[in-house]
Amino acid sequence: MKNLKNMLGLLVVSTLGFVGTMNVHATTVSSPDSCSASDVAYVKFDTGYGCYSTLVAAANAIDESGTITLSKSVTLTNALTITDKDIVLDLNGKILTLGGTGGTIGSIAAANGTNLTIKNGYINFATSTATSTLTLNATSNDATLTIDDSVKVDGTNVRTQAVIGITNSTNNNVEVNIGGEWTNLGVELVDCAVSGKETINLNAKVSGTGQLVGIDAGKSVVNVLGGSYTTTSASAPAFELKSGTLNITGGTISATKSSVATIKVDGSRNAHGENIVLNISDGTISSSKSYSMSIADAYIGKFAISGGNFTSSGDKAAISISDIKFLDEQSEIITGGSFTNGIVEDTKVGTVTYDVEEATKVLVGNSKITNENGVVTVGTEKTEDPGTEDPGTTEPNDPNVGDDNKPNTGDNQPSENPKTFDAIGNLVTMAISSLGVVGTTIKKVLK
């Protein structure tokens, strides 16, 4: 596709019927300082710098790959859709405002075959009744959207839908990498509400007044690699999982005011959908008003906690479980981690209710449990093997090994009875095999 563009260009028929190419570069200048006052961005080419009055024009000027650099703060009031290109949008310390009114909105979409990275600046949302978003286009396949750590986003005026939306029902090989700092979000940071499969990698600092991450349908995979995610909502969780996979390997997820759990797993929409998968190996999940995690009405494909810190409020246990479909079929679901006020409360599965002790036993299995000052820790106890010697130690009176770990010569040479010494060599080798190179040296000497 990209090669075809290079050969033919992107043909556009004007209203007069003439045919031209959109990918013809604007007149280049030797320095971006030479761009006019009306230009908002520039692109560096082999022949110089192209200057553009709109971001759409700058993106159209790039054939396959390139960097668009803002020369001033700008408001985008229309849709910028990038298809089949590798583009870096360098905000250059400036402010990109997504805005508009009525049916005209500012949005950036990575469509088929696009690798779009946004870095080094600020993103705001204009006060309007329109919905402005960063999205993966409705036909996205093999597309990647990356928000670099150098980006700061103020979501004060974001309307009605998630800042980053996944809008396709059949997308493949779609990846979103979210870094940077996101503040004042009144809606979700990211929402996976389609039946396709996307991978969302989170390593950002995010705060907002509502739910931050939602997986509502499909096979989406959300990986929390690090960062912090804090909601001040009184009624919404920080993360809600209704389908797909949530993997947490680091970071801090917290709800400071919510009456519901910080992570809410709700399978009510999942009766005939995808099984939910939840893996937690590290990180901190805390709630100031409720449980750190609740799981209800869910068909669980896999639920595994091998580490992490779980903090709940008051006398609530760390995890609330009710009416799920895995508890009486799996064992050793929780093999690590620390939990305030116990791991779980009374648990209902179908018509059967497990008390705290029974539910804990089912969840933890044979893993070791310790309780100190109300904090329950799960994990196997590590003990040293008393029979293990320090590698490299040598018997001081061994006649066949000298100070430099080499065989002695002279009076300590073996006699001419190979069978006897072969047997002795085998025994000695077995006895000191843990000594590595020393054992190998002795065997050579005895033979």
N, C-alpha and C positions, 0 to 999 in steps of 0.2 A: 504493500500500500504506500509506504513512504517513498519507495523507488518510483512508483507510478506518478506520485506528486512531483518528484524531481524532474521527470521527463515531460510531463504535460502541464504542470501547474494546476492550481485550483481555478477552473474556468467559471467565469461569471458573465451572464448575459445582462447587459444594461437594459433599461427601458427603451432605449433607441435601437436595440438589436445588435449592438457591437459586442464582440467577444474580447475579453482581456484576461489577465491573470492577477489574482490577489496577492501572490507571493513575490511581487516585484518590490524590492527594497526602496524605501524613500531615499531621497538624495542624502548621501552620507556627509558627515563633517569630521574634522580631525579630532575634535574633543567634545564631550557632552556639554561643556561650558558654552559651546557655540550654538546649542539648541535654542529655539525661540522661547519667549516667555509663555507662550500658549501651550507648549509641549509639557506633558506630564511624565513621560518615560522615554528611555532610550535603550537600544540594543546594539551591542558591539558586533560588527561583522569584520571580515578580513579587509574590507576596503575602507573601514572607518566606523563611525557611529550613525545609526539611523535614529531620528527623533520623531516622536509620535504624540499626537494630541489626545489619544485615547488608548486604554489598555487593550481594547479589542484590536485596534490597528497594529499595535506592537506585536501581539500574539500572531496575527495573520502574516506578519512579515517574516516570521521564523519558519523555515522549511521543515526541519526535523528536530533540531535541538538548539537551545540558546538560553540566555539570561535576559529577562526584562528587569530593568532597574528604574525605580521611581526617582524622578528628579524633583518632585514636590509632593506634598500631601494631596490626595485626590479622593473624590467621591464617585463610586461606581453605581450608576443608576440603571444599568441594563445587565443582561446576562452575558457573562464571559464563559464560553464553552470551548474547551481545548480538546482536540481530538488527534490521536495518533502522533503525539509529539512529546519530547522530553524538555520540560521548561522549568527553570528556576525563576520565581518571582521574588526579587530582592527588594524589600521595602526600603532599604537604604536609610533606616532610622526615621522614615516618614510614617504618616498615618494613612491607611487605606480604610475608607468608610464605605460600608455597604448600605445603600439606602434607596430611596425612591418613594413614589406615591402612587396610589391607585394600582393599575395593572403593570406599572413599570417598576421593576425591582432590581436591586443589585445583587448578583450572585456569581459565584465562581464554581464551575463544574469541570471535573476531570472525566472525560468520556473515553471511548474505546482506545486502547493502546497508549494511554497517556501516563506519563510519570511527572507529576506536578509537585514541586517543593516550594513552600512559602517560608521566607526567613527574614530576620534582621529588621524588625519594626513593629508597628502597632496596627491592630484591626479594631475598628469601632463599628457600631451599627446606628444609623441615623434614626431619629424619631420620626416614625411614620406608621401608617396602617398596613404597610406592605410587609411581606415576609422575606427577609434577606438571609441567605444561607451560603455555606460552603457545602457542596454536594458532590456525590458521585452520580453522574448522569444516568437517566433511566435506561440507557443501553450500554452501560459500562461493562466491559470485559477487559481483562489484563490491564487494569488501571491501578495506579498508586497515587495517593494523596498524602503528603508529609507536611506537618506543621513543625518547624524546627524549634529547638529550645530557645532561640533568640527572639521569639514572637510573643507579644503580650496582647491579649484580647479582652476588651471591655464589653461584656454582654448586656449592659444595662437596658438597651432598647430592643433586644431580640424579641420577636413576636411569635406566637402560636406554635412553632415547631422547632425541632432540634437545630442547633447551630450547624452540626455536621449531619446531614441526612443521607441515608442509603435508600435510593428510590427505585431500584431495579429488582424485579422478581426472579430473574434468571442469570444474574451476573456470575462470572467465574474469575478466579484469580484476582480478586479485588482486595486491596490492602490499604488501610488507613493507619498512619503513624502519627500519634498526637503527642507533641511535647509543648513546651512553653508554659505561660501563665495565663489562666482564664479566670476572670473575676466577674462578680455580679450577674451570674447566669440566672435568668428567671425560667429558663426551659432546659431541656436536656442538652448536654454537650454532644452526645451521639446517640442516635436511635436506629436500631436495626429492626425495621418493621416489615420486612419482605421475606420471601421464601427462598431467596438465593443464599449463597455462602460467601461471607466476607470475613476477613481477619482484621481486627482492630487492636492495635498495640498502643497501650497507654503508659506514658511516663511523663506526666505533667503535674502542674500545681493548679487545682481546680476548686473554685468555691462558688456556691450559688444558693438560691432560695427555694429550689425545687429539686426534683429527681435529676441526677446527673447522667446516668447511663441506663439504657433500657435495651433488652433483647426481647422483642415481642414475638418473633416468628422466625422460622427457617433454621438454618444450620450455622448461623454466625458464631464466630469464635472471638471472644474478648480476652486479651492477655493484659493483666495489670502487672507491669514490670517494675514499677516504682512510682514515686511522686506522692502527692496527697490529694484527697478528694473529700471535700467537706460540704455538707448541706445544712442549712439553718431552717429548713422547712419544718413546720409543726406536724405535718401529716404525710409526708412522702419519704420513701427510703432514698439512700444515696444511689444504690444500684438495685435494679429489678430484673430478675431473670425469669422469663416465661417459656423460653425455649433456648436451644443452642448450648454453647459451652462458655463457662467462665473459669479462667485459670488465673490464680493470684500467686505470684512469686515474690512480691515485695510491695512496698508502699504503705500508706495509711489511708483507710477509708473510715469516715466518721460522720455521725449524725448528732448534732448538738441539741436539737429541740424536738425531733420527731417522735411521735407516739408509736410509730411502727419501727420494725427492725432496720438496722443500717443496710444490710443486704437482705432483700426479700425475694425468696424463690417461690413463685406462684404458678403452679401447673394447671390452673383452671381452664386455660385456653389450649391445653396440651393433650386432651383426651385422645386425639387421633393424630397428633403431630409428632415432632421429633422429641426423643428422650432428652432430658436435661442432664448435662454433665457439669460437675462442680469439683475443681481441684484446687486446694489451697496448701501451699508448702511453706509460705513465709508471709511476712507483713503483719499489720495491725488493723483490726476491725473493732471499732468501738461505738458505743451508743451511750448518750447521757440520759436518755429517757426510756429506753426499751432494751430489747435484745440486740446483740451484735448481729445475729442472723436468724431468720425464720424460714421454715420450709413447710409448705402446705399444698395439698391437692396436686401432688406432683408425681409424674412417672419419672423416676430417677434412673438414668442409664448408668451413671457412676457418681459416687459421692465419696471423696477422699480428702482427709485433712492430715497432713504429715508434719505440719509446723505452723507457726504464727501465734499471735497474741489476740485473744478474744475478750473484750471488756464490755460488760453490760451494766445497767443501772440498778441501784438499790439492791433488792434481794433476788432479782431475776437471774436465772441461769444464762449462760452465754448463748445457747441455741434453743429455739423453740421448734418443735417438730409436730405436725399433725396430719393425719390421713395421707400418708405417702405409701408408695408401692415397692419399697426396697428393704425396709428395716428388718423384716423377719427372714430375709433371704441372703443377706450379705453379712460378713463378719470382719472385724478389725477395720472398720471404716475410718476410725480416728486412731492414728498411730503416733501422733506428735502434736505439740502445741500446748499453750497455757490458757486457762479459762477461769475467769472470776466467777465466784458464786456457784461453782459446779458447771458441768458440761451441758446438761440437758434437764428439762423438767419432765413431768409426766407426759407420756407420748401416746397419742392415739393413732393406730393403724387400722383402718377399716372400723370394725366394731370392737377391736381389742385395744385395751389401754394398758400400757406398760408403766409401772411406777418408776421413780427416778433410778433406783438401783438396777432394775431389770433393763431399762432403756440404756443406761450407761454401759452395762455389761455387753449388750448387743452391739453398741457402737464401738466400744474399745476392744472387745475380744480379750486376747491374752497380753495386750500391751500393759506395761507397768504404769500405775497411777500413784501420784503422791499429792498430798494436800497440805499446804502450808499457809496459814493465815488466810484461808478462804480462797486461795488460788490453787486450782487443780492443774497439775502438769502431767501430760501423757508422754511416755517415751520409754524405750528399753534402757535398762541400767547397763552401763558399760563397766566391765571388770577386766582387770589385767590377768593374763595367763601366767601363773607362777612358774610354769615350766619353760617359758620363753627366755632365752638368754640374749644378751646384747650382741648383735652381729659384730664380728670382728674381734671378739675376745679370744685369747689363746691360752691353753693350759701352760703354766710357767715351766713345768718339768718335762714337756714333750721333747724327747731327744731328737725328733726328726724335723723340728721346725725351729729355725734360728730367729734372732732378734729382727732380722729384716724380712721375715716371712718367706725365706728361701730355704731349700733343703741343705742340711749340713753335709759335709764330706769327711772322708777319713774313717775314723773308728766307728762311726755310727751308720756305716753302709750296711744294708741287709745281707744275710747269708744267702747261699745259692739254693734255696728251696722255694721255687715260685708258687707251688700249690699252697703251702702253709701261709705264705705271706699274702697270696691272693685272698684267702679266707679272712685273714686278719685285716687286710685292707678293706674288704667289704664291710666287716663289722665296724671298723673305725669310721669309715665313710658314712655309714648309716647313723652312727652315734653323734657325729658332729656336722651333719649335713646342713644344719642351720647356720654354720659358720661361713658359708659361701666359698669364697676363693681359697680360704685356708684348708677346707675339706678337700677341695680339688687338688691342692698341692700335696697333701699327705697321701692321697690315693696314688698319685704318680710316684711318690717316693717308695711306697710299700710294694709297688709292682716292679 
